[in-house]
């Protein structure tokens, strides 16, 4: 009954006759800090996710998990690939 009343009110006030998207609205708390995060990455190309998380907490009072930051960055096309700490081995056959 309550749902039907809400739909009727929306139709009457806004002319909205279709169902709205289910679930939470899209967006992230990180969206408001996009420029700050991008500036950190541009300033130090080898910055780690842990450092970004620590700086967000210290400088912006934003507590976020590393995995959430990683997901947010990946969704915007940023990936972090670390080079190996040692030289690559040769591709010669061993035997």
Secondary structure, DSSP 8 states (H G I E B T S, - for coil): -HHHHHHHHHHHHH---S----SS-S--GGGGGHHHHHHHHHH-TT--HHHHHHHHHHHH-----HHHHHHHHHHTT-------SS---------
